[in-house]
């Protein structure tokens, strides 16, 4: 059994795929398999993948018969994985140098927990690289083994599938898979962190997260951005099933409200004709999942104000507040 199974979902990324695969193959760590899943690319991505697989036996190329989307493409790779741990890497992103050997060593020294969360850097087209602003949580938890559900703060900075390593037998035992649709990382992350009994965190950069000007699915105009509502339905079903603390439920609620705001503020995601319908659904969800206990409701006043505006259908004021808040944060 290899140590890492690295699942790389691929769709129309011919410009970035060679650099992505090279960042894996050039690691100073060989105990791995790369399962690359071509999700019916319409460009030369599939051919590039086959060329790499012909040159390096560590790469297994899977070509899906139809386009299924990012989450289900990851599931196809997960089904084929044989490694002790699973990592995901999107095909326009990169592994940082020494990422795999340092991650493997840390997992081994920590008695091989179910999950390891790590950091990443955003990488812009002009060459700028920066760490996310919420990495202090990872730093605080470094050096300890913890149960994620009892550390609510860990749910804040680890909302991606690709900034964690997963013990494959843990995923298999709990039958954890990605749900279909956009924003699949949301429900996946909550399910993993709610069900894991052992986790570690390290504030080091493993992934270089490419910030693309165009071509990114989540930056495209599509009705599929409405999938976010079903993903949060799944999250709150999980929270109910797991009987989580009020603090964790409030954190999930705040993240949901702020996520709705982020989608609505991004002018490229929603068609003009969809923006009002999106706000009305956001209003329904703000009411549907609002925490019941008044003490918990009072936490995080800025998000509470957004939630209040949504629930009251004060959409004009919501738009004004969101515009002002966006101006404030972009200039700070």
Secondary structure, 3 states (H helix, E strand, C coil): CCCEEEEEEECCCHHHHHHHHHHHHCCCCCCEEEEEEECCCCCCHHHHHHHHHHHCCCEEEEECCCCCCHHHHHHHHHHHCCCCEEEECCCCCEECCCHHHHHHHHHHHCCCCCEEEEEEEEEECCCCEEECCCCHHHHHHCCCCECHHHCCCHHHHCCCCCCEEEEHHHHHHCCCCCCCCCCHHHHHHHHHHHHCCCEEEEEEEEEEEEECCCCCHHHCCCHHHHHHHHHHHHHHHHHHHHCCCHHHHHHHHHHHHHHHHHHHHCCCCCCHHHHHHHHHHHHHHHHHCCCCCHHHHCCCHHHHHHHHHHHCCCHHHHHHHHHHHHHHHHHC
